[in-house]
Amino acid sequence: DAGITQSPRHKVTETGTPVTLRCHQTENHRYMYWYRQDPGHGLRLIHYSYGVKDTDKGEVSDGYSVSRSKTEDFLLTLESATSSQTSVYFCAITNTGELFFGEGSRLTVL
Amino acid sequence: TQLLEQSPQFLSIQEGENLTVYCNSSSVFSSLQWYRQEPGEGPVLLVTVVTGGEVKKLKRLTFQFGDARKDSSLHITAAQPGDTGLYLCAGVLTSGTYKYIFGTGTRLKVLA
């Protein structure tokens, strides 16, 4: 199994508070991704990174920012959480095109 | 509206039946993948197709990439309860990148 760790795995927060999700990998993969999963939508790409400090917006990037200061960590920040950002968030990595996923982080915004 | 639409969204069938899941878009993809996801876990890759018209088989699963590279299908022969899960297609729009977008998903339940 690819070494991918997401933290926290579960979080409940209130509207308007900042939230940061962390994805940590031990595989030295170049590409890292943040997706959100909601019923009826499959997975939707929020941001992805193609190298340290190189990131690109995905389909649903509004309200989210990312940072990648080193190969192994990719941070997803919700500057001011809203109820519409309640979701399960998945991190993924790849070097070859086969995506390997973390176990997901369930975020509830009240 | 997502670029990759899957149909059907839900499918419940009896063990031994055949089924086909579709992944459609108006855009051309340089490659397309299929993943399966089980509850509480991340998706796992089943197959990658890169050539228009390409057909790949994985035991009882047959995957096809459309000639125009805008659509794909997944056919399962003699479905088994172990095939139960969420099936997701994913594609790359821009050749030379690994910027994958996913489809809307098909949730399959195979009853024993």
Boltz contact constraints between the chains, C-beta under 6 A:
constraints:
  - contact:
      token1: [A, 31]
      token2: [B, 98]
      max_distance: 6.0
  - contact:
      token1: [A, 41]
      token2: [B, 104]
      max_distance: 6.0
  - contact:
      token1: [A, 42]
      token2: [B, 88]
      max_distance: 6.0
  - contact:
      token1: [A, 42]
      token2: [B, 102]
      max_distance: 6.0
  - contact:
      token1: [A, 42]
      token2: [B, 103]
      max_distance: 6.0
  - contact:
      token1: [A, 42]
      token2: [B, 104]
      max_distance: 6.0
  - contact:
      token1: [A, 42]
      token2: [B, 105]
      max_distance: 6.0
  - contact:
      token1: [A, 43]
      token2: [B, 102]
      max_distance: 6.0
  - contact:
      token1: [A, 45]
      token2: [B, 101]
      max_distance: 6.0
  - contact:
      token1: [A, 48]
      token2: [B, 99]
      max_distance: 6.0
  - contact:
      token1: [A, 90]
      token2: [B, 42]
      max_distance: 6.0
  - contact:
      token1: [A, 94]
      token2: [B, 98]
      max_distance: 6.0
  - contact:
      token1: [A, 97]
      token2: [B, 98]
      max_distance: 6.0
  - contact:
      token1: [A, 98]
      token2: [B, 45]
      max_distance: 6.0
  - contact:
      token1: [A, 101]
      token2: [B, 42]
      max_distance: 6.0
  - contact:
      token1: [A, 101]
      token2: [B, 43]
      max_distance: 6.0
